[in-house]
C-alpha cells in the first residue's frame, strides 16, 4: 500500500473514494460540514432522513455528489462528538479500510478528522492509522493452494487542512510503515510451521536482512562455538533435537562509534514439545510461536535499519528446538551456564530461561546501554494479564519507566510485575546454585528472578509476551507482531 499526504479543499480532490467521519447528532462539523456545503446539503439530508445515524459502526456510501470531485464519498459513523480512545480510533480506521478495499476504487483519501484522539498529536494519530491499515491488510497464505484476492486499492492519502502539517505527517507515515513492515516480518516468522522455521532458518533470515540493509552485520555461532564459550544451559535445550542450536547476532551501527548499544535478546525456541517434561497434545501446535521473541528482534532490527535511526543496536537470538529423545536433557540433570552458575533442571519445559541466561551473559561483552529480553516465557503470564498487556520486570527503575511509557504511546502496553527478593528463595536447590523453576506460585515472577541472576552487569528489563505474541485458536489464530511497536517507540525516543 502506498501512503501519501494531501491538503487543500476536500471537494476539489479527485480520488476513487473520499472517506469522512460523521458523529452522532444532526449537525455536521469539520470535513463533513465542508463537503455538505459543496454538494448543496446532501450529507445533512442523509442524516435527517435516517440513512446514517453517526453511531460507531454505521456507514453510508454516496456516489457522484454534485460539486465534489471524488467519485464516491464514504460517511463513517464515529459515535459521540468527543475525542476517541486509541482503540476506537483503530476500529474506525479499520472499518474505513475494510469498506474501501473491498470496492472498485484504486485510490482513496481519508479525512477522518473527528474531535481528535485522546492525548494524541496529529502525527501520532497518523502513525496509529498507518499501523491499523497495515494490520487490516496483513494476510498469511504462503501454504495455501489458492491465494487470497488482492484488493484493488493501491494508494491511500491522508488529508490535512494545514499544509504546514504535511512534513510531520509524512514522517509519521514513514515510521508507521517501518514499524508495520517489522511487525509483518515478525508475524510471518511466527506463523511459519516448525518444520520450516528452524534455528538455521532464523540464522538465514538474519543474513537475508543484512543483504538488504548494508548497515547490518550478522554473526552466527554454532554448537561447537557455544560449547567453547561454556553455554551449557542453552545447549541442554537442543540436546534432544536433530536441529542444531544457533546463537545469532545481528548488529546495526547507526550511531557514533563510542555510543553504547542497546541490546535486544530474543527467545528463539522454534518448536517446544516441552522435552522430557512433555506438554499436553491439545494446542501443542501453537508451540511453533515459542520463537516470537526472536522474531520480534528481527522485526525491530528491520524497522530500525529502514528508518536509519542514529543509534547502535545489537540483536541476540538464542535459538533451539526442544524435543524429547534418547539424548535429551532429563529432569534432575545439572548443567553449568556460561556465567559459571549451575542449574538443576527440574522441568525441561522451562527451557526458555535456559537459552536466555547464556545469551544474557554473552550480552555483557557489548558493554550495553540497556538490555531487554523478549520471550514467550510463561503460561502464568497469560493467567495474570491475559492477552492485553505484556509482563514487564527488570533491575532498573528508569528503564522500566521508559518501557511502560513507550508501551502507552505505542498502544502496545506492558504491566510491571515485582521482583522482590523473597521470590528468589523459590529457586533454591539442594544440589545446584539454583533450580530452573520456582514451584506453582508466581511463575512469571520466578522466571524473571531466574533471568535477573544473569543480568547484573547492566540495566536490564524482561518482557514476557506469552499472552500478547499470538492469538490462540479459532479463525483469527496467528502471530500479532507485538511487542515490535513498544520496542520501536522506546528506540525512537532514544534516537531523538
NUZAKE-990875 format. One line per field, with one value per residue (C-alpha): chain; x, y, z. Coordinates in pm, 1 decimal. Example, Ala and Ser with C-alpha at 12.3 -4.5 7.8 and 13.67 -1.06 7.14 Angstrom:
unit	[A/A]
x	[1230.0/1367.0]
y	[-450.0/-106.0]
z	[780.0/714.0]
! end
This chain:
unit	[A/A/A/A/A/A/A/A/A/A/A/A/A/A/A/A/A/A/A/A/A/A/A/A/A/A/A/A/A/A/A/A/A/A/A/A/A/A/A/A/A/A/A/A/A/A/A/A/A/A/A/A/A/A/A/A/A/A/A/A/A/A/A/A/A/A/A/A/A/A/A/A/A/A/A/A/A/A/A/A/A/A/A/A/A/A/A/A/A/A/A/A/A/A/A/A/A/A/A/A/A/A/A/A/A/A/A/A/A/A/A/A/A/A/A/A/A/A/A/A/A/A/A/A/A/A/A/A/A/A/A/A/A/A/A/A/A/A/A/A/A/A/A/A/A/A/A/A/A/A/A/A/A/A/A/A/A/A/A/A/A/A/A/A/A/A/A/A/A/A/A/A/A/A/A/A/A/A/A/A/A/A/A/A/A/A/A/A/A/A/A/A/A/A/A/A/A/A/A/A/A/A/A/A/A/A/A/A/A/A/A/A/A/A/A/A/A/A/A/A/A/A/A/A/A/A/A/A/A/A/A/A/A/A/A/A/A/A/A/A/A/A/A/A/A/A/A/A/A/A/A/A/A/A/A/A/A/A/A/A/A/A/A/A/A/A/A/A/A/A/A/A/A/A/A/A/A/A/A/A/A/A/A/A/A/A/A/A/A/A/A/A/A/A/A/A/A/A/A/A/A/A/A/A/A/A/A/A/A/A/A/A/A/A/A/A/A/A/A/A/A/A/A/A/A/A/A/A/A/A/A/A/A/A/A/A/A/A/A/A/A/A/A/A/A/A/A/A/A/A/A/A/A/A/A/A/A/A/A/A/A/A/A/A/A/A/A/A/A/A/A/A/A/A/A/A/A/A/A/A/A/A/A/A/A/A/A/A/A/A/A/A/A/A/A/A/A/A/A/A/A/A/A/A/A/A/A/A/A/A/A/A/A/A/A/A/A/A/A/A/A/A/A/A/A/A/A/A/A/A/A/A/A/A/A/A/A/A/A/A/A/A/A/A/A/A/A/A/A/A/A/A/A/A/A/A/A/A/A/A/A/A/A/A/A/A/A/A/A/A/A/A/A/A/A/A/A/A/A/A/A/A/A/A/A/A/A/A/A/A/A/A/A/A/A/A]
x	[0.0/132.1/62.5/75.9/-47.3/-293.5/-411.8/-642.4/-1017.2/-1167.2/-1431.2/-1157.3/-959.2/-1001.0/-997.0/-1187.4/-1326.4/-1321.6/-1379.4/-1506.8/-1627.1/-1968.3/-2051.3/-2391.4/-2646.2/-2798.1/-2523.5/-2219.9/-1878.8/-1525.4/-1459.5/-1814.6/-1960.6/-1731.1/-1837.1/-2201.8/-2177.9/-2007.9/-2276.3/-2577.3/-2667.3/-2693.6/-2495.2/-2712.1/-3022.2/-2896.4/-2859.4/-3204.3/-3365.3/-3207.2/-2975.1/-2683.0/-2705.5/-2348.1/-2322.2/-1996.4/-2000.5/-2256.7/-2166.9/-2315.4/-2162.4/-2271.2/-2191.3/-2128.9/-2220.4/-2255.5/-1974.8/-1738.6/-1454.7/-1431.6/-1619.0/-1752.6/-1791.6/-1797.3/-1955.0/-1842.3/-2017.2/-1766.6/-2002.3/-2040.7/-1881.7/-1583.8/-1218.9/-1171.2/-963.9/-675.5/-889.3/-1190.0/-961.0/-810.1/-1156.4/-1273.4/-969.6/-1005.5/-1376.2/-1290.5/-1025.2/-1240.3/-1516.2/-1286.0/-1054.5/-1349.2/-1470.5/-1354.8/-1161.9/-786.1/-713.9/-876.4/-839.5/-906.4/-1029.9/-1116.2/-1068.6/-1314.3/-1281.8/-937.2/-782.3/-724.2/-374.7/-253.6/-92.7/-187.2/137.6/68.8/-284.1/-138.1/112.3/-161.6/-372.9/-96.6/-34.7/-408.2/-424.0/-127.2/-280.6/-605.3/-418.2/-195.7/-254.6/-58.4/-144.6/204.2/97.2/-248.7/-301.9/-546.5/-418.7/-642.6/-757.7/-555.9/-759.8/-776.6/-691.6/-327.1/-294.8/-417.2/-375.7/-428.8/-585.6/-476.0/-632.9/-296.1/-13.3/233.7/147.5/244.3/610.2/526.8/257.3/493.4/745.4/468.0/373.9/736.1/757.5/422.5/518.4/858.0/703.7/432.3/685.2/878.6/559.6/479.0/819.3/764.7/419.2/540.1/817.9/581.3/321.0/570.0/547.5/823.9/932.1/1022.8/1128.3/1424.9/1720.8/1910.0/1617.9/1625.8/2000.2/1945.8/1667.9/1910.8/2163.9/1896.9/1814.8/2182.4/2194.6/1909.9/2035.3/2408.2/2412.5/2358.8/2620.5/2547.1/2743.1/2611.0/2763.1/2718.7/2706.0/3083.8/3143.8/2881.1/3035.3/3373.5/3210.9/3062.0/2694.7/2582.5/2232.7/2148.2/2295.4/2098.6/1780.5/1893.7/2042.0/1734.6/1686.6/1833.2/1819.8/2138.6/2108.8/2222.9/2321.8/2259.3/2399.7/2266.6/2415.6/2308.1/2555.7/2372.0/2514.5/2860.7/3134.4/3159.9/2783.7/2692.1/2447.2/2102.1/2075.5/1763.1/1771.6/1506.6/1396.3/1400.3/1257.1/1138.5/925.5/864.9/736.8/836.2/1114.1/1100.5/851.0/626.3/331.8/-31.7/-118.8/-402.2/-280.5/79.7/75.0/86.7/430.7/567.7/508.5/769.1/1018.5/818.0/1075.8/1338.9/1101.4/1042.8/1416.2/1439.3/1127.9/1266.9/1608.9/1441.6/1238.7/1540.2/1751.5/1468.9/1440.4/1820.4/1792.1/2105.4/2161.5/2365.3/2165.6/2260.4/2008.3/2088.0/1876.1/1917.6/1756.3/1698.4/1432.9/1312.0/1249.6/1233.0/1476.2/1740.6/1986.1/1750.2/1818.9/1640.4/1459.6/1712.6/2012.5/2253.3/2417.9/2667.2/2576.0/2821.0/2829.2/2961.2/2640.3/2495.0/2130.1/1925.3/1674.7/1360.0/1135.1/1260.4/956.9/1108.7/1362.3/1327.9/1510.6/1793.3/1867.1/1817.5/2050.1/2352.0/2256.2/2226.0/2575.5/2703.0/2547.2/2796.2/3072.6/2891.6/2901.1/2535.5/2339.4/2040.3/1942.1/1585.1/1496.4/1174.8/1025.5/707.3/820.7/537.2/177.1/143.1/172.4/-140.2/-323.6/-211.6/-253.5/-447.0/-367.6/-387.3/-57.4/291.0/454.2/747.0/1019.3/1373.0/1653.4/1644.8/1353.6/1438.6/1441.3/1116.3/952.5/1070.2/929.9/595.5/570.5/672.5/402.8/136.3/249.0/266.7/-66.5/124.3/108.8/306.9/245.6/515.6/539.9/758.1/1096.9/1102.6/1396.1/1158.8/1066.2/1431.4/1409.6/1169.0/1460.9/1672.3/1816.0/1988.7/2217.3/2298.7/2320.7/1956.5/1663.9/1511.2/1158.0/1021.0/709.9/345.7/329.0/421.6/556.2/612.3/796.3/1022.4/1114.0/1212.0/1408.2/1599.7/1695.6/1790.0/2077.9/2241.7/2176.0/2355.3/2616.4/2383.1/2036.1/1802.1/1434.4/1240.2/923.7/707.5/496.2/332.2/-11.6/47.5/266.2/-10.9/-386.1/-474.5/-723.6/-1014.5/-1020.6/-815.0/-532.5/-190.7/106.4/33.0/369.8/379.0/582.2/752.5/561.7/659.0/1026.8/1033.5/881.0/1149.9/1425.9/1269.3/1274.4/1640.3/1716.1/1555.2]
y	[0.0/344.2/618.2/991.4/1325.5/1560.6/1908.2/2168.5/2195.8/1848.1/1898.6/1956.0/1636.5/1373.7/1015.5/689.4/727.7/1008.5/892.5/1130.0/1073.9/1179.6/1189.6/1127.5/1408.6/1608.7/1868.2/1811.5/1952.6/1959.0/1797.7/1658.1/2009.0/2143.5/1868.5/1917.9/2284.5/2195.9/1944.3/2151.6/1983.6/1622.2/1487.5/1663.7/1542.3/1184.0/1235.2/1390.7/1111.9/843.7/696.9/737.4/753.8/858.5/580.2/385.8/113.4/277.5/380.3/516.3/523.5/806.9/833.0/1121.9/1402.2/1739.5/1983.3/1709.8/1575.5/1235.7/952.4/824.5/960.8/715.5/850.4/665.8/689.5/779.9/781.9/1066.3/1401.3/1357.8/1259.1/892.0/638.3/467.3/154.7/341.9/522.8/195.2/43.9/347.2/327.8/-45.7/-5.8/256.8/42.9/-269.3/-80.0/77.1/-214.7/-437.2/-197.4/-93.5/219.3/206.0/510.2/672.9/978.7/956.6/1276.9/1122.0/1436.2/1380.7/1555.2/1400.3/1111.4/1147.7/1266.9/1228.1/1474.7/1470.1/1286.4/1021.3/973.3/928.5/666.9/470.7/498.9/358.8/70.3/-7.4/-14.8/-249.8/-475.4/-491.2/-570.5/-843.0/-1199.3/-1523.9/-1765.7/-1891.0/-2254.3/-2226.9/-2355.5/-2075.1/-1733.0/-1454.8/-1196.1/-876.9/-557.7/-312.3/-30.0/67.5/426.7/580.1/951.1/1123.0/1466.2/1760.7/2105.6/2271.7/2232.3/2309.8/1971.5/1775.3/1712.3/1587.9/1357.4/1219.7/1135.6/968.2/766.4/657.5/548.0/369.3/189.2/80.1/-44.4/-226.1/-388.4/-502.7/-641.7/-822.3/-994.0/-1090.6/-1227.6/-1417.2/-1586.4/-1668.4/-1817.5/-2046.0/-2411.5/-2569.9/-2795.4/-2481.0/-2225.5/-2390.5/-2227.2/-2248.4/-2079.0/-1790.4/-1752.5/-1739.5/-1483.0/-1260.6/-1295.8/-1209.7/-890.4/-793.9/-830.5/-579.9/-334.6/-272.0/-115.5/-463.1/-719.8/-1083.2/-1346.8/-1698.0/-1916.5/-2291.8/-2552.0/-2604.8/-2233.8/-2221.5/-2522.6/-2347.7/-2047.0/-2271.6/-2224.4/-2541.3/-2411.2/-2325.8/-2649.9/-2852.8/-2746.7/-2852.8/-3182.3/-3385.3/-3240.6/-3323.3/-2947.9/-2774.3/-2468.8/-2125.4/-1807.6/-1527.8/-1176.7/-907.1/-560.9/-219.0/66.4/391.1/587.2/708.9/451.3/546.4/515.8/215.9/-15.3/-113.2/-492.5/-696.3/-1064.6/-1290.4/-1637.1/-1848.6/-2190.0/-2282.5/-2564.3/-2655.7/-3002.4/-2949.8/-3206.9/-3499.0/-3295.2/-3317.0/-3083.8/-3197.1/-3269.7/-3014.5/-2686.0/-2808.6/-2698.3/-2341.2/-2403.1/-2301.3/-1949.7/-2005.5/-1819.2/-1496.2/-1322.2/-1398.2/-1289.6/-963.1/-892.0/-936.0/-722.7/-439.7/-455.9/-434.8/-128.9/45.6/-14.8/106.7/433.7/464.3/564.4/727.5/457.5/140.7/-178.6/-542.2/-822.1/-1157.8/-1460.6/-1775.5/-2041.6/-2412.9/-2678.7/-2852.8/-3219.8/-3547.3/-3820.3/-4053.8/-3766.2/-3512.6/-3345.4/-3520.4/-3368.4/-3366.5/-3307.4/-3031.8/-2805.0/-2520.1/-2192.4/-1958.2/-1746.5/-2044.2/-2077.1/-2427.2/-2511.1/-2810.3/-2868.1/-2981.4/-2926.6/-2943.2/-2738.4/-2436.0/-2415.4/-2055.2/-1920.7/-2168.3/-2034.9/-1675.1/-1691.8/-1776.4/-1506.4/-1251.7/-1342.5/-1313.0/-964.4/-832.1/-816.0/-534.9/-303.9/-218.7/94.1/-131.7/-495.6/-605.6/-970.8/-1069.8/-1413.5/-1618.0/-1741.3/-1844.5/-1956.0/-1790.9/-1451.9/-1531.2/-1619.2/-1293.1/-1044.6/-1217.7/-1108.3/-731.4/-645.3/-794.9/-868.1/-642.5/-684.2/-554.2/-423.0/-56.3/173.3/429.2/163.0/11.8/355.2/425.4/94.5/145.5/491.8/357.2/91.1/350.1/581.2/294.0/141.2/-178.0/-179.3/-362.5/-403.2/-419.4/-718.6/-716.9/-882.5/-883.2/-1063.0/-1306.0/-1462.8/-1558.7/-1815.0/-2025.7/-2109.4/-2266.6/-2610.3/-2856.5/-2975.1/-2672.3/-2294.3/-2275.0/-2469.8/-2371.5/-2347.5/-2197.4/-2404.5/-2327.6/-1981.8/-1660.6/-1849.2/-1539.3/-1360.4/-1651.6/-1685.7/-1318.7/-1383.6/-1660.9/-1430.0/-1146.1/-1357.7/-1331.4/-961.5/-785.0/-611.7/-367.0/-204.4/-490.3/-549.8/-863.4/-870.4/-1182.5/-1186.9/-1526.8/-1364.2/-1098.0/-1255.5/-1458.3/-1510.7/-1861.3/-2085.2/-2001.7/-1831.2/-1535.6/-1759.2/-1618.4/-1407.8/-1044.7/-876.6/-747.7/-604.6/-450.5/-118.4/-89.6/-154.5/75.1/356.7/303.5/316.8/614.6/801.3/713.0/825.0/1165.0]
z	[0.0/-95.0/161.3/99.4/235.5/63.4/160.3/12.6/-34.3/3.2/-264.5/-527.1/-457.2/-726.9/-599.3/-617.1/-265.9/-10.8/348.6/617.9/973.4/1099.5/1470.8/1628.5/1611.2/1330.4/1293.8/1073.0/1158.1/1020.1/679.8/661.4/700.2/425.6/187.2/275.2/180.4/-151.2/-253.9/-157.2/171.7/53.1/350.1/606.3/420.8/452.8/826.8/864.3/662.5/881.3/615.7/859.0/1236.9/1308.5/1564.9/1576.7/1311.2/1082.8/727.1/405.4/55.8/-174.0/-543.9/-786.3/-548.8/-725.2/-653.6/-527.6/-743.5/-568.8/-741.3/-409.4/-57.9/232.5/551.3/864.4/1199.5/1472.7/1772.1/2018.4/1935.4/2166.2/2148.8/2064.2/2253.6/2072.0/2042.4/1898.7/1651.9/1529.1/1489.8/1291.1/1062.0/1008.2/934.7/674.0/509.3/510.7/329.3/70.7/-8.8/-95.3/-364.2/-710.7/-606.6/-668.4/-453.8/-152.9/67.6/440.5/605.9/941.2/1147.8/1430.2/1765.0/1773.9/1962.1/2334.7/2422.0/2063.2/1826.2/1457.3/1382.8/1647.5/1514.0/1167.7/1278.4/1453.8/1139.1/919.4/1160.2/1175.0/794.5/765.1/1029.5/830.9/508.9/658.7/546.0/563.1/283.0/198.3/233.0/75.1/-278.0/-352.0/-255.1/-126.0/-379.2/-357.9/-310.5/-598.7/-359.3/-413.8/-288.7/35.0/107.9/441.3/425.7/636.5/638.5/702.9/452.3/731.7/892.4/580.6/671.0/1021.6/881.5/617.0/889.8/1088.9/780.0/736.0/1099.8/1086.7/766.1/903.1/1227.8/1032.0/799.0/1104.5/1256.1/929.7/935.2/1299.4/1216.9/911.0/1107.3/1392.9/1160.9/985.2/1091.0/1294.7/1007.3/810.0/1071.7/1243.3/1419.1/1089.2/909.9/1158.8/1102.7/726.5/775.4/965.1/683.9/426.4/620.6/618.4/239.9/202.8/466.3/439.9/789.7/937.5/1032.8/1119.6/1309.2/1376.6/1648.1/1601.7/1878.9/1870.6/1928.9/2204.7/2376.5/2370.0/2540.6/2809.7/2713.5/2889.7/2964.2/2603.2/2470.0/2726.2/2545.1/2197.2/2319.4/2225.1/1877.7/1538.4/1465.7/1582.0/1805.5/1687.7/1867.7/1617.7/1649.5/1418.7/1474.4/1348.4/1376.2/1307.6/1599.9/1688.2/1742.6/2110.8/2173.0/2384.8/2202.9/2314.0/2314.7/2241.0/2336.0/2181.1/2286.7/1970.8/2057.1/1708.8/1845.0/2207.1/2287.5/2648.9/2607.4/2851.1/3058.1/2754.1/2704.6/2662.6/2298.0/2281.3/2129.8/2117.1/1752.6/1883.5/2027.3/1688.4/1831.3/2103.1/1885.3/1872.2/2092.5/1828.8/1552.7/1740.4/1747.1/1369.0/1315.3/1528.2/1360.6/1019.5/1124.5/1280.4/969.0/741.3/936.6/968.1/1334.0/1482.1/1744.6/1786.8/1831.5/1887.0/1843.1/2003.9/1921.1/2129.0/1912.4/1966.4/1923.7/2240.9/2163.1/2363.0/2258.0/2393.3/2402.3/2560.6/2893.7/3180.7/3480.4/3761.9/3535.1/3641.6/3383.8/3402.6/3236.9/3061.6/3377.9/3575.7/3777.9/3797.0/3731.5/3840.9/3561.7/3741.5/3439.4/3079.6/2971.3/3148.8/2868.6/2752.9/3056.7/2989.3/2641.5/2754.6/3055.3/2838.7/2587.6/2871.3/2988.5/2630.6/2609.5/2866.9/2604.1/2421.4/2727.5/2662.2/2748.0/2811.0/2761.4/2702.2/2660.9/2488.0/2541.9/2529.0/2866.6/3098.5/3078.8/3418.8/3248.4/3044.3/3364.9/3526.9/3241.3/2964.4/2610.5/2653.5/2821.6/2822.7/3157.1/3244.3/3506.4/3546.4/3764.8/3662.9/3750.3/3481.0/3207.6/3335.7/3332.2/2978.3/2854.0/3028.9/2871.3/2531.0/2553.0/2630.9/2349.7/2100.1/2200.9/2287.6/2664.6/2929.6/3301.8/3567.1/3799.7/4114.5/4154.0/4533.1/4695.6/4867.1/4533.1/4472.1/4752.9/4544.5/4311.9/4588.1/4504.6/4743.5/4462.0/4241.2/4259.4/4154.5/4012.6/3680.5/3826.0/4144.6/4200.8/4120.5/4280.2/4092.3/3791.2/3578.2/3858.4/3949.8/3581.7/3592.8/3913.0/3737.6/3449.4/3686.2/3817.0/3474.7/3413.1/3698.8/3482.5/3305.0/3307.6/3218.8/3151.2/3069.0/2857.2/2892.0/2574.4/2619.7/2617.4/2353.1/2082.4/1919.9/1914.7/2021.6/1837.4/1606.5/1266.3/1394.9/1517.1/1434.4/1539.5/1633.4/1577.4/1934.7/2103.1/1796.5/1840.4/2208.7/2142.3/1839.0/2043.2/2307.0/2043.3/1863.5/2193.8/2239.7/1884.4/1941.4]
! end
